Amino acid sequence: MTIRIVEQTFEPWSLLADYERFELAEHIGKYGAAAVFVGSMRDFNLGDGVIGMTLHHYPGMTEKQLAAILVDANSRWALLDTLVIHRVGEVQPGDTLVLVAAWAEHRGDAFDASRYIMEALKSRAPFWKRETLAAGQSRWVEKNSDGYKV
C-alpha cells in the first residue's frame, strides 16, 4: 500500500511500470490483474471553460484518510497491493491529477477495489479545488460529480 501526494507533474504510465518493476518484484507471478484509473484535468466544468486549477489538501489528514480508504479496500477484496498518487498545487488542463492502481490474483477484486478506492477518494479525502475560468473569474468546486456525463 503506497500513498503519495505530489506537487510536480507526473507521467502515470512510466511511474506505474517502475512501481511494478521495483516495488512489486516480490509479487511477480502472483498477481493476475492490475486495475488502473488515471484521472486528468478537463478544460471545462459546469458549462464553463477552465484554464487552470489549484488543488489544496490538508497535509497529514489527507494521507490518513487515503490510508483508511486503502485499508478498507484491502478488507473488502483480496488485494496484493494498492497505489494512490494524487497531485496538489497548480495544475493545467491535461495534467494527470490522480493515479489509482490495485493488484490482485483475479480481475474482479482488482476492478472492484480500484473503483471503490477512486469513489471513496472523491467523497472522503480532504482535497479542495479552485478553478480559474477562461472568462477570468475563479471559483471553488463545491461538489464532485458522480463520474458520469450529465
DSSP file with accessible surface (Angstrom, degrees, kcal/mol):
  #  RESIDUE AA STRUCTURE BP1 BP2  ACC     N-H-->O    O-->H-N    N-H-->O    O-->H-N    TCO  KAPPA ALPHA  PHI   PSI    X-CA   Y-CA   Z-CA
    1    1 A M              0   0  102      0, 0.0     2,-0.4     0, 0.0    82,-0.2   0.000 360.0 360.0 360.0 120.1    0.0    0.0    0.0
    2    2 A T  E     -a   83   0A  32     80,-1.9    82,-2.3     2,-0.0     2,-0.4  -0.995 360.0-175.8-131.6 135.9    1.6    3.2   -1.2
    3    3 A I  E     +a   84   0A  42     -2,-0.4     2,-0.4    80,-0.2    82,-0.2  -0.998   5.8 176.9-129.7 130.8    0.2    6.8   -1.0
    4    4 A R  E     -a   85   0A  94     80,-2.3    82,-2.6    -2,-0.4     2,-0.5  -0.998  16.1-163.6-135.3 133.8    2.0    9.8   -2.4
    5    5 A I  E     -a   86   0A  35     -2,-0.4     2,-0.3    80,-0.2    82,-0.2  -0.978  25.8-175.7-109.9 122.4    0.8   13.4   -2.6
    6    6 A V  E     -a   87   0A  27     80,-2.5    82,-2.5    -2,-0.5     4,-0.1  -0.917  33.6-163.4-127.5 148.5    2.9   15.3   -5.1
    7    7 A E  S    S+     0   0  134     -2,-0.3     2,-0.2    80,-0.2    83,-0.1   0.564  73.3  80.6 -99.0 -15.0    3.2   18.9   -6.3
    8    8 A Q  S    S-     0   0  129      1,-0.1    80,-0.1    81,-0.1    -2,-0.1  -0.612  90.0-100.1 -92.7 153.9    5.0   18.0   -9.5
    9    9 A T        -     0   0   94     -2,-0.2     2,-0.3    78,-0.1    -1,-0.1  -0.327  43.7-163.6 -61.9 151.3    3.5   16.8  -12.8
   10   10 A F        -     0   0   29     86,-0.2    86,-0.4    -4,-0.1    77,-0.0  -0.994  23.5-132.3-141.7 151.3    3.9   13.0  -13.2
   11   11 A E     >  -     0   0   91     -2,-0.3     4,-1.9     1,-0.2     5,-0.2  -0.896  21.7-159.3-101.5 107.4    3.6   10.6  -16.1
   12   12 A P  H  > S+     0   0    5      0, 0.0     4,-2.5     0, 0.0     5,-0.2   0.838  81.5  53.5 -64.1 -34.2    1.4    7.8  -14.7
   13   13 A W  H  > S+     0   0  144      2,-0.2     4,-2.2     1,-0.2     5,-0.1   0.919 112.1  41.7 -74.4 -40.4    2.3    5.0  -17.2
   14   14 A S  H  > S+     0   0   61      2,-0.2     4,-2.5     1,-0.2    -1,-0.2   0.891 115.7  51.9 -71.4 -36.0    6.1    5.1  -16.7
   15   15 A L  H  X S+     0   0   33     -4,-1.9     4,-2.5     2,-0.2    -2,-0.2   0.923 110.2  49.2 -63.1 -40.7    5.6    5.6  -12.9
   16   16 A L  H  X S+     0   0   16     -4,-2.5     4,-2.6     2,-0.2    -2,-0.2   0.916 110.4  49.9 -65.0 -43.0    3.3    2.5  -12.9
   17   17 A A  H  X S+     0   0   42     -4,-2.2     4,-2.3     1,-0.2    -1,-0.2   0.920 112.7  47.1 -62.4 -43.2    5.8    0.5  -14.9
   18   18 A D  H  X S+     0   0   71     -4,-2.5     4,-2.9     2,-0.2     5,-0.5   0.899 110.5  52.9 -64.3 -40.2    8.6    1.5  -12.4
   19   19 A Y  H  X>S+     0   0    8     -4,-2.5     4,-2.4     1,-0.2     5,-1.3   0.938 111.5  45.2 -61.6 -46.4    6.4    0.7   -9.5
   20   20 A E  H  <5S+     0   0   55     -4,-2.6     4,-0.5     3,-0.2    -1,-0.2   0.913 115.7  47.5 -63.1 -41.1    5.6   -2.8  -10.8
   21   21 A R  H  <5S+     0   0  136     -4,-2.3    -2,-0.2    -5,-0.2    -1,-0.2   0.913 128.7  19.7 -67.0 -43.3    9.3   -3.4  -11.6
   22   22 A F  H  <5S+     0   0  136     -4,-2.9    -3,-0.2    -5,-0.2    -2,-0.2   0.830 131.2  35.2-101.2 -36.9   10.8   -2.2   -8.3
   23   23 A E  T  <5S+     0   0  100     -4,-2.4     3,-0.2    -5,-0.5    -3,-0.2   0.733 122.6  40.7 -93.1 -25.8    8.0   -2.3   -5.7
   24   24 A L  S >><S+     0   0    0     -5,-1.3     3,-2.0    -4,-0.5     4,-0.6   0.215  75.7 114.8-106.6  14.6    6.1   -5.3   -6.8
   25   25 A A  G >4 S+     0   0   55      1,-0.3     3,-1.2    -6,-0.2    -1,-0.2   0.869  75.7  55.4 -53.5 -39.3    9.0   -7.6   -7.6
   26   26 A E  G 34 S+     0   0  143      1,-0.2    -1,-0.3    -3,-0.2    -2,-0.1   0.711 108.4  49.7 -67.4 -18.9    8.1  -10.0   -4.8
   27   27 A H  G X> S+     0   0   35     -3,-2.0     3,-2.8    -7,-0.2     4,-1.1   0.433  75.5 128.3-100.0  -0.7    4.6  -10.3   -6.3
   28   28 A I  T << S+     0   0  107     -3,-1.2    -3,-0.0    -4,-0.6    -7,-0.0  -0.364  81.6  18.3 -60.1 130.4    5.6  -11.1   -9.9
   29   29 A G  T 34 S+     0   0   76      2,-0.3    -1,-0.3    -2,-0.1    -2,-0.1   0.210 114.1  78.4  90.7 -12.7    3.7  -14.2  -10.9
   30   30 A K  T <4 S+     0   0  126     -3,-2.8     2,-0.4     1,-0.0    -2,-0.2   0.706  81.7  66.2 -98.7 -26.8    1.3  -13.9   -8.0
   31   31 A Y     <  +     0   0   50     -4,-1.1    -2,-0.3     1,-0.1    74,-0.3  -0.829  48.3 178.9-101.0 139.4   -1.0  -11.2   -9.5
   32   32 A G        +     0   0   66     72,-1.6     2,-0.3    -2,-0.4    73,-0.2   0.401  69.4  40.5-110.3  -1.9   -3.2  -11.9  -12.5
   33   33 A A  E     -B  104   0A  16     71,-1.9    71,-2.3    73,-0.2     2,-0.4  -0.996  48.6-176.5-151.1 140.9   -4.8   -8.5  -12.6
   34   34 A A  E     -B  103   0A  45     -2,-0.3     2,-0.5    69,-0.2    69,-0.2  -0.978  13.7-163.2-132.2 120.7   -4.0   -4.8  -12.2
   35   35 A A  E     -B  102   0A   6     67,-2.5    67,-2.1    -2,-0.4     2,-0.4  -0.926  13.6-170.9-105.8 130.4   -6.8   -2.3  -12.5
   36   36 A V  E     -B  101   0A  49     -2,-0.5     2,-0.4    65,-0.2    65,-0.2  -0.964  15.1-169.7-128.0 136.3   -5.7    1.2  -13.0
   37   37 A F  E     -B  100   0A  84     63,-3.1    63,-2.7    -2,-0.4     2,-0.5  -0.994   5.3-173.9-122.1 130.8   -7.5    4.5  -13.0
   38   38 A V  E     -B   99   0A  39     -2,-0.4     2,-0.4    61,-0.2    61,-0.2  -0.992   5.8-166.7-123.5 121.0   -5.9    7.7  -14.3
   39   39 A G  E     -B   98   0A  12     59,-2.6    58,-3.4    -2,-0.5    59,-1.7  -0.893   7.1-176.6-107.5 138.2   -7.7   11.0  -13.8
   40   40 A S  E     -B   96   0A  68     -2,-0.4     2,-0.3    56,-0.3    56,-0.2  -0.890  33.3 -90.3-130.4 164.0   -6.7   14.2  -15.6
   41   41 A M        -     0   0   10     54,-2.3    53,-2.6    51,-0.3     2,-0.2  -0.554  36.8-144.2 -78.2 132.3   -7.8   17.8  -15.6
   42   42 A R        -     0   0  121     -2,-0.3    53,-0.1    51,-0.2    -1,-0.0  -0.554  14.1-131.8 -86.6 160.2  -10.5   18.8  -18.1
   43   43 A D  S    S+     0   0  100     -2,-0.2     7,-2.1    50,-0.1     2,-0.3   0.117  89.2  48.8 -97.9  22.4  -10.6   22.2  -19.8
   44   44 A F  E     +D   49   0B 116      5,-0.3     2,-0.3    89,-0.0     5,-0.2  -0.986  55.5 170.6-152.5 154.0  -14.3   22.5  -19.0
   45   45 A N  E >  S-D   48   0B  23      3,-2.1     3,-2.2    -2,-0.3    86,-0.0  -0.867  71.1  -2.5-164.8 135.5  -16.6   22.1  -16.0
   46   46 A L  T 3  S-     0   0  135      1,-0.3     3,-0.1    -2,-0.3     0, 0.0   0.845 130.3 -53.3  52.3  36.0  -20.3   23.0  -15.4
   47   47 A G  T 3  S+     0   0   78      1,-0.2     2,-0.3     0, 0.0    -1,-0.3   0.484 116.2 107.9  83.1   3.6  -20.5   24.5  -18.9
   48   48 A D  E <  S-D   45   0B  69     -3,-2.2    -3,-2.1    86,-0.0    -1,-0.2  -0.869  72.7-112.6-114.7 150.0  -17.5   26.9  -18.5
   49   49 A G  E     -D   44   0B  36     -2,-0.3    85,-2.5    -5,-0.2     2,-0.4  -0.547  31.3-157.0 -73.7 140.0  -14.1   26.8  -20.0
   50   50 A V  E     +E  133   0C   5     -7,-2.1    83,-0.2    83,-0.3     3,-0.1  -0.986  18.9 177.9-124.2 127.9  -11.4   26.1  -17.3
   51   51 A I  E     -     0   0C  92     81,-2.8     2,-0.3    -2,-0.4    82,-0.2   0.512  67.4  -7.3-108.0  -6.6   -7.8   27.2  -17.9
   52   52 A G  E     -E  132   0C   5     80,-1.2    80,-3.0    40,-0.2     2,-0.3  -0.978  54.5-155.2-174.7 168.7   -6.3   26.1  -14.6
   53   53 A M  E     -EF 131  91C   8     38,-2.0    38,-3.1    -2,-0.3     2,-0.5  -0.987  11.5-143.4-155.8 146.8   -6.9   24.8  -11.1
   54   54 A T  E     -EF 130  90C  22     76,-2.4    76,-2.2    -2,-0.3     2,-0.6  -0.981  16.5-155.3-113.7 124.3   -5.3   24.8   -7.7
   55   55 A L  E     -EF 129  89C   3     34,-2.6    34,-3.0    -2,-0.5     2,-0.3  -0.894  13.0-171.5-100.3 120.0   -5.7   21.6   -5.7
   56   56 A H  E     +E  128   0C  80     72,-3.3    72,-2.5    -2,-0.6     2,-0.3  -0.799   4.9 179.3-105.7 153.4   -5.4   22.1   -1.9
   57   57 A H  E     -E  127   0C  41     -2,-0.3    70,-0.2    70,-0.2    31,-0.0  -0.914  36.1-109.8-144.4 172.2   -5.2   19.4    0.7
   58   58 A Y     >  -     0   0  131     68,-1.1     4,-3.1    -2,-0.3     3,-0.4  -0.876  42.0-132.1-105.8  95.8   -4.9   19.0    4.4
   59   59 A P  T  4 S+     0   0   87      0, 0.0     2,-1.0     0, 0.0     0, 0.0  -0.196  87.2   9.8 -54.7 136.4   -1.4   17.7    4.9
   60   60 A G  T  > S+     0   0   47      1,-0.1     4,-1.8     0, 0.0     5,-0.1  -0.385 125.6  61.9  90.0 -53.3   -1.3   14.7    7.2
   61   61 A M  H  > S+     0   0   66     -2,-1.0     4,-2.7    -3,-0.4     5,-0.2   0.890 100.7  53.0 -69.9 -40.4   -5.1   14.4    7.3
   62   62 A T  H  X S+     0   0    0     -4,-3.1     4,-2.6     2,-0.2     5,-0.2   0.949 110.9  45.7 -61.0 -48.3   -5.3   13.7    3.6
   63   63 A E  H  > S+     0   0   65     -5,-0.3     4,-2.6     1,-0.2    -1,-0.2   0.894 112.1  52.8 -62.1 -38.7   -2.7   10.9    3.8
   64   64 A K  H  X S+     0   0  143     -4,-1.8     4,-2.1     2,-0.2    -1,-0.2   0.920 111.0  46.2 -63.6 -42.6   -4.5    9.5    6.9
   65   65 A Q  H  X S+     0   0   59     -4,-2.7     4,-2.1     2,-0.2    -2,-0.2   0.906 112.4  50.1 -66.8 -41.8   -7.9    9.4    5.0
   66   66 A L  H  X S+     0   0    3     -4,-2.6     4,-2.4     1,-0.2    -2,-0.2   0.911 109.8  51.2 -63.1 -41.0   -6.3    7.8    2.0
   67   67 A A  H  X S+     0   0   28     -4,-2.6     4,-2.7     1,-0.2     5,-0.2   0.914 108.7  51.2 -61.9 -41.3   -4.7    5.2    4.1
   68   68 A A  H  X S+     0   0   46     -4,-2.1     4,-2.5     1,-0.2    -1,-0.2   0.897 109.3  51.2 -63.1 -38.9   -8.0    4.4    5.8
   69   69 A I  H  X S+     0   0    2     -4,-2.1     4,-2.6     2,-0.2    -1,-0.2   0.929 111.9  46.3 -63.0 -44.2   -9.6    4.0    2.3
   70   70 A L  H  X S+     0   0    1     -4,-2.4     4,-2.6     2,-0.2    -2,-0.2   0.895 111.8  50.6 -68.7 -38.8   -6.9    1.6    1.2
   71   71 A V  H  X S+     0   0   87     -4,-2.7     4,-1.4     2,-0.2    -1,-0.2   0.933 111.5  49.4 -62.1 -42.7   -7.1   -0.4    4.5
   72   72 A D  H  X S+     0   0   39     -4,-2.5     4,-1.2     1,-0.2     3,-0.4   0.931 110.7  49.5 -61.7 -45.3  -10.9   -0.6    4.0
   73   73 A A  H >X S+     0   0    0     -4,-2.6     4,-2.1     1,-0.2     3,-0.6   0.910 108.6  53.5 -60.6 -41.2  -10.4   -1.8    0.3
   74   74 A N  H 3< S+     0   0   57     -4,-2.6     5,-0.3     1,-0.2    -1,-0.2   0.788 107.5  51.3 -65.9 -26.7   -8.0   -4.4    1.5
   75   75 A S  H 3< S+     0   0   90     -4,-1.4    -1,-0.2    -3,-0.4    -2,-0.2   0.729 114.1  43.9 -80.0 -21.4  -10.5   -5.7    4.0
   76   76 A R  H << S+     0   0  140     -4,-1.2     2,-0.3    -3,-0.6    -2,-0.2   0.752 119.5  31.4 -92.1 -31.0  -13.2   -6.0    1.3
   77   77 A W  S  < S-     0   0   49     -4,-2.1     2,-1.5    -5,-0.1    -1,-0.1  -0.926  84.3-106.8-130.1 157.1  -11.2   -7.5   -1.6
   78   78 A A        +     0   0   67     -2,-0.3    27,-0.6    -3,-0.1    28,-0.3  -0.636  55.2 169.5 -84.1  88.1   -8.3   -9.9   -1.9
   79   79 A L  E     - C   0 104A  21     -2,-1.5    25,-0.3    -5,-0.3     3,-0.1  -0.784  35.0-164.2-105.4 147.6   -5.6   -7.4   -2.9
   80   80 A L  E    S-     0   0A  45     23,-3.3     2,-0.3     1,-0.4    24,-0.2   0.766  76.7 -15.9 -94.4 -32.6   -1.9   -7.9   -3.2
   81   81 A D  E     - C   0 103A  15     22,-1.3    22,-2.8     2,-0.0    -1,-0.4  -0.977  55.4-155.0-165.2 158.5   -1.1   -4.2   -3.3
   82   82 A T  E     - C   0 102A   0     -2,-0.3   -80,-1.9    20,-0.2     2,-0.4  -0.978   5.9-165.1-139.3 152.9   -2.6   -0.7   -3.9
   83   83 A L  E     +aC   2 101A   0     18,-2.4    18,-2.5    -2,-0.3     2,-0.4  -0.998   6.2 179.8-140.9 131.6   -1.1    2.6   -5.1
   84   84 A V  E     +aC   3 100A   1    -82,-2.3   -80,-2.3    -2,-0.4     2,-0.4  -0.991   1.9 176.8-131.3 125.0   -2.6    6.1   -4.9
   85   85 A I  E     -aC   4  99A   1     14,-2.4    14,-2.5    -2,-0.4     2,-0.4  -0.999   9.5-175.5-124.5 126.4   -0.7    9.1   -6.2
   86   86 A H  E     -aC   5  98A  13    -82,-2.6   -80,-2.5    -2,-0.4     2,-0.3  -0.985  16.9-136.2-128.2 135.5   -2.6   12.4   -6.1
   87   87 A R  E     +a    6   0A  14     10,-3.1     2,-0.3    -2,-0.4   -80,-0.2  -0.597  21.9 179.8 -85.8 145.6   -1.4   15.8   -7.4
   88   88 A V        +     0   0    4    -82,-2.5     2,-0.2    -2,-0.3   -32,-0.2  -0.883  42.8  40.9-133.6 169.3   -1.8   19.1   -5.5
   89   89 A G  E    S-F   55   0C  20    -34,-3.0   -34,-2.6    -2,-0.3     2,-0.4  -0.576 103.9  -6.0  93.7-158.3   -0.9   22.6   -6.3
   90   90 A E  E     +F   54   0C 117    -36,-0.2     2,-0.3    -2,-0.2   -36,-0.2  -0.620  69.4 177.9 -78.3 127.8   -1.3   24.4   -9.6
   91   91 A V  E     -F   53   0C   0    -38,-3.1   -38,-2.0    -2,-0.4    -2,-0.0  -0.918  16.1-148.9-130.3 158.2   -2.4   22.2  -12.5
   92   92 A Q    >   -     0   0   99     -2,-0.3     3,-2.6   -40,-0.2   -51,-0.3  -0.851  41.4 -77.0-121.5 155.9   -3.3   22.8  -16.1
   93   93 A P  T 3  S+     0   0   49      0, 0.0   -51,-0.2     0, 0.0     3,-0.1  -0.273 120.7  27.5 -52.2 135.5   -5.8   21.0  -18.4
   94   94 A G  T 3  S+     0   0   55    -53,-2.6     2,-0.1     1,-0.4   -52,-0.1   0.111  89.3 128.7  95.6 -20.4   -4.4   17.7  -19.5
   95   95 A D    <   -     0   0   36     -3,-2.6   -54,-2.3     1,-0.1    -1,-0.4  -0.420  67.6-109.9 -66.4 143.8   -2.3   17.3  -16.3
   96   96 A T  E     +B   40   0A  21    -86,-0.4   -56,-0.3   -56,-0.2   -86,-0.2  -0.582  36.0 179.2 -71.8 131.0   -2.6   14.0  -14.5
   97   97 A L  E     +     0   0A  20    -58,-3.4   -10,-3.1     1,-0.3     2,-0.3   0.753  60.7  10.1-101.4 -36.8   -4.4   14.5  -11.2
   98   98 A V  E     -BC  39  86A   6    -59,-1.7   -59,-2.6   -12,-0.2     2,-0.4  -1.000  48.8-164.6-151.0 144.5   -4.7   11.0   -9.8
   99   99 A L  E     +BC  38  85A   0    -14,-2.5   -14,-2.4    -2,-0.3     2,-0.4  -0.999  13.5 179.5-127.1 124.7   -3.4    7.5  -10.3
  100  100 A V  E     +BC  37  84A   0    -63,-2.7   -63,-3.1    -2,-0.4     2,-0.4  -0.999   6.2 173.4-124.1 129.5   -5.2    4.6   -8.5
  101  101 A A  E     -BC  36  83A   0    -18,-2.5   -18,-2.4    -2,-0.4     2,-0.4  -0.997  11.4-172.0-137.9 142.8   -4.0    1.1   -9.0
  102  102 A A  E     -BC  35  82A   0    -67,-2.1   -67,-2.5    -2,-0.4     2,-0.4  -0.998   7.4-159.5-134.3 131.0   -5.0   -2.2   -7.4
  103  103 A W  E     +BC  34  81A   0    -22,-2.8   -23,-3.3    -2,-0.4   -22,-1.3  -0.915  22.3 154.5-112.3 137.6   -3.3   -5.5   -7.9
  104  104 A A  E     -BC  33  79A   0    -71,-2.3   -71,-1.9    -2,-0.4   -72,-1.6  -0.949  54.8-107.5-151.2 167.6   -4.9   -8.9   -7.2
  105  105 A E  S    S+     0   0  115    -27,-0.6     2,-0.3    -2,-0.3   -26,-0.1   0.854 106.4  34.7 -65.3 -34.3   -4.8  -12.5   -8.2
  106  106 A H  S  > S-     0   0  120    -28,-0.3     4,-1.7   -74,-0.1     3,-0.4  -0.923  79.8-123.7-129.7 151.1   -8.1  -12.1  -10.1
  107  107 A R  H  > S+     0   0  184     -2,-0.3     4,-3.5     1,-0.2     5,-0.3   0.806 104.1  63.1 -64.1 -34.5   -9.7   -9.2  -12.1
  108  108 A G  H  > S+     0   0   35      1,-0.2     4,-2.4     2,-0.2     5,-0.3   0.936 107.1  43.5 -58.8 -46.1  -12.9   -9.0  -10.1
  109  109 A D  H  > S+     0   0   42     -3,-0.4     4,-2.3     2,-0.2     5,-0.3   0.924 116.7  47.4 -64.1 -43.3  -11.0   -8.0   -6.9
  110  110 A A  H  X S+     0   0    1     -4,-1.7     4,-2.3     2,-0.2    -2,-0.2   0.943 115.2  44.5 -65.1 -48.1   -8.8   -5.6   -8.9
  111  111 A F  H  X S+     0   0  128     -4,-3.5     4,-2.2     1,-0.2     5,-0.2   0.952 117.0  44.0 -60.6 -52.7  -11.6   -3.9  -10.8
  112  112 A D  H  X S+     0   0   90     -4,-2.4     4,-2.5    -5,-0.3    -1,-0.2   0.910 115.0  48.1 -63.4 -42.3  -14.0   -3.5   -7.9
  113  113 A A  H  X S+     0   0    0     -4,-2.3     4,-3.1    -5,-0.3     5,-0.2   0.917 109.7  52.6 -66.1 -41.7  -11.3   -2.3   -5.5
  114  114 A S  H  X S+     0   0   11     -4,-2.3     4,-2.3    -5,-0.3    -2,-0.2   0.942 112.5  44.9 -60.0 -46.2  -10.0    0.3   -8.0
  115  115 A R  H  X S+     0   0  118     -4,-2.2     4,-2.6    -5,-0.2     5,-0.3   0.932 113.8  49.9 -63.1 -44.6  -13.4    1.7   -8.5
  116  116 A Y  H  X S+     0   0   42     -4,-2.5     4,-2.8    -5,-0.2     5,-0.3   0.935 110.4  49.7 -60.3 -46.5  -14.1    1.7   -4.8
  117  117 A I  H  X S+     0   0    2     -4,-3.1     4,-2.7     1,-0.2    -1,-0.2   0.936 112.4  47.7 -60.4 -44.7  -10.9    3.5   -3.9
  118  118 A M  H  X S+     0   0   16     -4,-2.3     4,-2.2    -5,-0.2    -1,-0.2   0.933 114.0  45.4 -64.9 -45.5  -11.5    6.2   -6.5
  119  119 A E  H  X S+     0   0   69     -4,-2.6     4,-1.4     2,-0.2    -1,-0.2   0.907 114.5  48.7 -66.8 -38.2  -15.1    6.8   -5.4
  120  120 A A  H  X>S+     0   0    6     -4,-2.8     4,-3.1    -5,-0.3     5,-0.6   0.909 109.1  53.5 -66.6 -39.6  -14.1    6.9   -1.8
  121  121 A L  H  X5S+     0   0    4     -4,-2.7     4,-1.4    -5,-0.3    -2,-0.2   0.933 108.4  50.1 -58.6 -45.8  -11.2    9.2   -2.5
  122  122 A K  H  <5S+     0   0   66     -4,-2.2    -1,-0.2     1,-0.2    -2,-0.2   0.817 121.8  32.5 -64.2 -31.2  -13.6   11.6   -4.3
  123  123 A S  H  <5S+     0   0   94     -4,-1.4    -2,-0.2    -5,-0.1    -1,-0.2   0.718 130.3  26.6-100.8 -21.8  -16.0   11.7   -1.3
  124  124 A R  H  <5S+     0   0   98     -4,-3.1    -3,-0.2    -5,-0.2    -2,-0.1   0.686  91.9  90.8-117.1 -24.8  -13.8   11.2    1.7
  125  125 A A  S  <<S-     0   0   11     -4,-1.4     2,-1.8    -5,-0.6   -63,-0.1  -0.603  79.8-117.6 -80.7 135.9  -10.3   12.5    1.1
  126  126 A P        +     0   0   22      0, 0.0   -68,-1.1     0, 0.0     2,-0.4  -0.522  59.5 138.5 -79.5  85.5   -9.8   16.2    2.0
  127  127 A F  E     -E   57   0C  31     -2,-1.8     2,-0.4   -70,-0.2   -70,-0.2  -0.970  31.7-163.4-120.4 144.4   -9.0   17.9   -1.3
  128  128 A W  E     -E   56   0C 123    -72,-2.5   -72,-3.3    -2,-0.4     2,-0.4  -0.985   4.9-153.2-129.7 141.9  -10.3   21.2   -2.4
  129  129 A K  E     -E   55   0C  39     12,-0.4    12,-2.7    -2,-0.4     2,-0.5  -0.941   9.0-170.9-119.7 133.3  -10.3   22.6   -5.9
  130  130 A R  E     -EG  54 140C  74    -76,-2.2   -76,-2.4    -2,-0.4     2,-0.3  -0.974  18.3-154.7-121.4 114.8  -10.3   26.2   -7.1
  131  131 A E  E     -EG  53 139C  11      8,-2.8     8,-2.0    -2,-0.5     2,-0.6  -0.655   9.7-145.6 -90.6 145.5  -10.8   26.6  -10.8
  132  132 A T  E     -EG  52 138C  50    -80,-3.0   -81,-2.8    -2,-0.3   -80,-1.2  -0.952  26.3-143.4-105.6 117.3   -9.6   29.5  -12.9
  133  133 A L  E >   -E   50   0C  12      4,-3.1     3,-2.1    -2,-0.6   -83,-0.3  -0.500  17.8-121.7 -85.0 154.3  -12.2   30.0  -15.7
  134  134 A A  T 3  S+     0   0   65    -85,-2.5   -84,-0.1     1,-0.3    -1,-0.1   0.811 112.8  62.7 -61.3 -28.5  -11.5   31.1  -19.2
  135  135 A A  T 3  S-     0   0   81    -86,-0.4    -1,-0.3     1,-0.1     3,-0.1   0.499 123.0-103.1 -77.8  -2.2  -13.7   34.1  -18.7
  136  136 A G  S <  S+     0   0   62     -3,-2.1    -2,-0.1     1,-0.4     2,-0.1   0.177  85.4 107.8 106.1 -19.3  -11.3   35.4  -16.0
  137  137 A Q        -     0   0  114     -5,-0.1    -4,-3.1     1,-0.0    -1,-0.4  -0.360  53.2-145.1 -83.2 171.9  -13.1   34.5  -12.7
  138  138 A S  E     +G  132   0C  53     -6,-0.2     2,-0.3    -3,-0.1    -6,-0.2  -0.944  17.3 178.6-132.8 157.9  -12.2   31.8  -10.3
  139  139 A R  E     -G  131   0C  56     -8,-2.0    -8,-2.8    -2,-0.3     2,-0.3  -0.992  30.6-110.1-154.8 153.1  -14.5   29.6   -8.2
  140  140 A W  E     -G  130   0C 122     -2,-0.3     2,-0.7   -10,-0.2   -10,-0.2  -0.639  34.6-120.5 -80.3 142.2  -14.3   26.8   -5.7
  141  141 A V        -     0   0   30    -12,-2.7   -12,-0.4    -2,-0.3     3,-0.1  -0.778  27.7-166.5 -82.8 115.4  -15.6   23.4   -6.9
  142  142 A E        +     0   0  189     -2,-0.7     2,-0.3     1,-0.2    -1,-0.2   0.751  61.7   4.0 -82.0 -26.7  -18.4   22.8   -4.4
  143  143 A K  S    S-     0   0  178      0, 0.0     2,-0.2     0, 0.0    -1,-0.2  -0.993  70.7-112.9-155.1 156.1  -19.0   19.1   -5.1
  144  144 A N        -     0   0   63     -2,-0.3     2,-0.0   -22,-0.2   -22,-0.0  -0.594  35.4-115.8 -86.1 151.5  -17.7   16.3   -7.2
  145  145 A S        -     0   0   69     -2,-0.2    -1,-0.1     1,-0.1     4,-0.1  -0.257  27.3-108.5 -75.0 173.2  -19.7   14.8  -10.0
  146  146 A D        -     0   0  104      2,-0.3    -1,-0.1     1,-0.0     3,-0.1   0.421  58.5-101.6 -83.9   2.8  -20.9   11.2   -9.9
  147  147 A G  S    S+     0   0   53      1,-0.3     2,-0.3   -28,-0.0    -1,-0.0   0.513  90.7 101.1  93.9   6.3  -18.4   10.3  -12.6
  148  148 A Y  S    S-     0   0  141      0, 0.0    -1,-0.3     0, 0.0    -2,-0.3  -0.920  81.0 -96.2-124.3 151.9  -20.9   10.2  -15.5
  149  149 A K              0   0  209     -2,-0.3     0, 0.0    -3,-0.1     0, 0.0  -0.390 360.0 360.0 -64.4 135.0  -21.6   12.8  -18.2
  150  150 A V              0   0  174     -2,-0.1    -1,-0.1     0, 0.0    -5,-0.0  -0.569 360.0 360.0 -84.2 360.0  -24.6   14.9  -17.3
